[in-house]
Amino acid sequence: MTNRKSISEISETEFNNQRLLIADFVKAEKFINNVFKKHGFSSKKSIGIIQQMEMSEGGLSDVEKRVLLELFSQIGIGEIYVDESLSDLTEKQLFEYKI
C-alpha cells in the first residue's frame, strides 16, 4: 500500500554544487534523515522509489544513480529504485514497483 503522500522539502543547508545535486553526501544524508523523522516515515520494510526532479537533464549518469542508491540505503531502506521520469508517478506506476 502506498501512503499517497507527496512531500516537498527545501534544505536550509546546501549540499549541491553547480554540477551535482548531491555534492556533499553527509549533509544530504542528514537532510533526508530529518525529512523522514519530521513526517513520521519509517525506513523499515519500505520500498524507496526515488525521482531526481532537478539537475537531471539528459538523464542521470550511473554515478548519480549510485549516489542516490547509497544515500537512501544509508538511512535503512532496503529495496530502492531510481525512476528517471520527470513527472509524478501514478498509483498504478507505483504499484508496478512492488511486483
C-alpha positions as CSV (number, residue, x, y, z in Angstrom):
1,M,0.0,0.0,0.0
2,T,1.3,3.4,-0.8
3,N,0.8,6.3,1.5
4,R,-0.4,8.6,-1.3
5,K,1.6,11.4,0.2
6,S,3.9,13.7,-1.7
7,I,6.4,15.6,0.3
8,S,8.5,18.5,-0.9
9,E,11.2,19.9,1.3
10,I,13.9,22.5,0.8
11,S,17.1,22.1,2.7
12,E,18.4,25.2,4.5
13,T,21.9,23.7,4.1
14,E,23.1,23.4,0.6
15,F,24.6,20.0,-0.4
16,N,24.8,20.6,-4.1
17,N,27.2,22.4,-6.4
18,Q,26.9,23.7,-10.0
19,R,27.3,20.2,-11.4
20,L,25.8,17.8,-8.9
21,L,22.6,17.8,-6.9
22,I,24.3,15.8,-4.2
23,A,27.9,17.1,-3.9
24,D,28.1,16.8,-0.1
25,F,26.9,13.3,0.9
26,V,26.9,13.8,4.7
27,K,24.8,16.9,4.5
28,A,22.3,15.3,2.1
29,E,22.1,12.2,4.4
30,K,21.3,14.4,7.4
31,F,18.6,16.3,5.4
32,I,16.9,13.0,4.2
33,N,17.0,11.6,7.8
34,N,15.4,14.8,9.1
35,V,12.7,14.7,6.5
36,F,11.9,11.1,7.4
37,K,11.7,11.9,11.1
38,K,9.6,15.1,10.6
39,H,7.0,13.3,8.6
40,G,7.0,10.1,10.6
41,F,8.3,7.9,7.8
42,S,9.8,4.6,8.7
43,S,12.5,3.0,6.6
44,K,11.7,-0.5,7.9
45,K,10.2,-2.7,5.3
46,S,9.9,0.3,2.9
47,I,10.3,0.4,-0.8
48,G,12.1,3.6,-1.9
49,I,11.2,5.0,-5.3
50,I,13.5,8.0,-5.9
51,Q,12.9,10.6,-8.6
52,Q,15.6,13.3,-9.0
53,M,13.4,16.1,-10.4
54,E,16.2,18.7,-10.7
55,M,19.6,18.7,-12.4
56,S,18.7,15.6,-14.4
57,E,18.7,17.0,-18.0
58,G,19.8,14.3,-20.4
59,G,19.3,11.6,-17.8
60,L,21.2,10.5,-14.8
61,S,24.7,9.1,-15.0
62,D,25.5,5.7,-13.4
63,V,27.4,7.7,-10.7
64,E,24.4,9.9,-9.9
65,K,22.2,6.8,-9.6
66,R,24.7,5.1,-7.4
67,V,24.8,8.2,-5.1
68,L,21.0,8.1,-4.7
69,L,21.0,4.4,-4.0
70,E,23.8,4.7,-1.4
71,L,22.2,7.7,0.2
72,F,18.8,6.0,0.8
73,S,20.4,2.7,1.7
74,Q,22.3,4.5,4.5
75,I,19.1,5.6,6.1
76,G,17.9,2.0,6.1
77,I,15.7,1.5,3.0
78,G,16.5,-2.0,1.7
79,E,14.6,-2.0,-1.6
80,I,15.4,1.1,-3.7
81,Y,14.6,2.1,-7.3
82,V,15.6,5.2,-9.2
83,D,12.9,6.3,-11.6
84,E,14.2,8.8,-14.2
85,S,10.8,10.2,-15.3
86,L,10.3,13.8,-14.5
87,S,6.6,13.7,-13.7
88,D,4.8,12.4,-10.6
89,L,4.1,8.7,-10.8
90,T,0.6,7.4,-10.8
91,E,-0.7,5.0,-8.2
92,K,-0.5,2.3,-10.9
93,Q,3.1,3.1,-11.7
94,L,4.0,3.0,-8.0
95,F,2.2,-0.4,-7.6
96,E,4.3,-1.8,-10.5
97,Y,7.4,-1.5,-8.4
98,K,6.0,-3.9,-5.9
99,I,5.6,-6.7,-8.4
